[in-house]
């Protein structure tokens, strides 16, 4: 008996010591979450999973944190089932939910909806993914974080998982030879490939412009362009002087706004496509974009005075911006680089950016038919194609292509 007694005496302090160390770590984590909830960064936050005995022991610390940070907490014994976290991580465990205001009500509404779907055997993979995103937003996660968690715990994948290697903008011309001469001679872009019916130019790095002969494509040429191409450069005045000297049509003259987010002007190519020459500056709109641009090497052109281009933005025009944003962030998996309110900029490749514009406010308008297409170069196009076949119910999708919410046609290769 004495041997057993001494054994308990030796082990019990060790167990208490381990529990105290764990609680110190968990307390620090929950204090950080409480601060974020109080600041409005996260509508709700989840504490680490604990068994009921551990949660009982931790309650005094939770009450202290709640008082200090002015937040409420709820002891959740059965966390909702989503694709954000493995089911095993909270099995037979409790979590504490930190919240303020009506945030807990939002969580409980979500929980009731999921329970109803489960009861009716209608909690399908697609519905589960939709409600998982809703839970992620309630937790204050950005879309890229939600995408990552979905990829870890379900069959979900976004385009970035298949290796984006470049962006091609494809425009269509009645007079291909004249257009090719304009981009090669006046803009000085490097001609990479050409056939009888097409010419591929490098804009900057892995951003490309492909000119396609209109004849035989199925387009009439009367379709609205509904697109603009921004060429980003730090040599705005030099480019403006060069194009004026070359008698290029200027739609909007050089506009400089000291202290503003960007300066620029808009030129017109031989068949009416808009070219926006633009310089971005340090500004609250561009906190993410500027460091991205600063990392890029300049691409010299053959134009006068060694004019250079850093990157490009393909501006696309939408009738409804929110579904377009969801498509770009959730399906393509892109992260936002700049937010101009009615225009959003996303980085797609190293030098290629995608711009979404409200068609009621931009210099172009939304049109269901448009004379432009996009091609995204992928490291693994085959697996992406298979994934789309298995997961896309979009009837507009054809083999190797996909139409977004604005009916812009994407090719993948």
Secondary structure by P-SEA (a helix, b strand, c coil): caaaaaaaaaaaaaaaaaaaaaaaaaaaaaaaaaaaaaaccccccccccccaaaaaaaaaaaaaaaaaacbbbbbcccccccccccccccccbbbbbbbccaaaaaaaaaaaaaaaaaaaccccaaaaaaaaaaaaaaacccaaaaaaaaaacccccccccccccbbbbbbbbccaaaaaaaaacccccccccccccbbbbbcccccbbbbbccccccccccccccbbbbbbccaaaaaaaaaaaacccccccbbbbccccccbbbbbcccbbbbbbcccccccccaaaaaaaaabbbbbcccccccccccccbbbbbcccaaaaaaaacccccccccccccbbbbbccccbbbbbbccccccbbbbccccbbbbbbbccaaaaaaaaaacccccccccccccccccbbbbcc
